[in-house]
């Protein structure tokens, strides 16, 4: 059984406990291509950051919900006015 990686889609996040200084990503290569590291990635619709805090993602979801509610209310008022 073999594991294959798509080097163009594979990214990394370096998780580090809060009490330690975040080290620089080491040289990780997959099939001869250096892997990219980011502070934040989207995985299955949820944003995950290197500090493992979900505050940013929660704020993003709350804003999105508020916009959806505002749009729904505007559509309802528009329908009632016609």
Helices and strands as residue ranges (DSSP letters): E 11-12, E 29-30, E 33-34, E 36-37, E 40-43, E 46-49, H 55-81
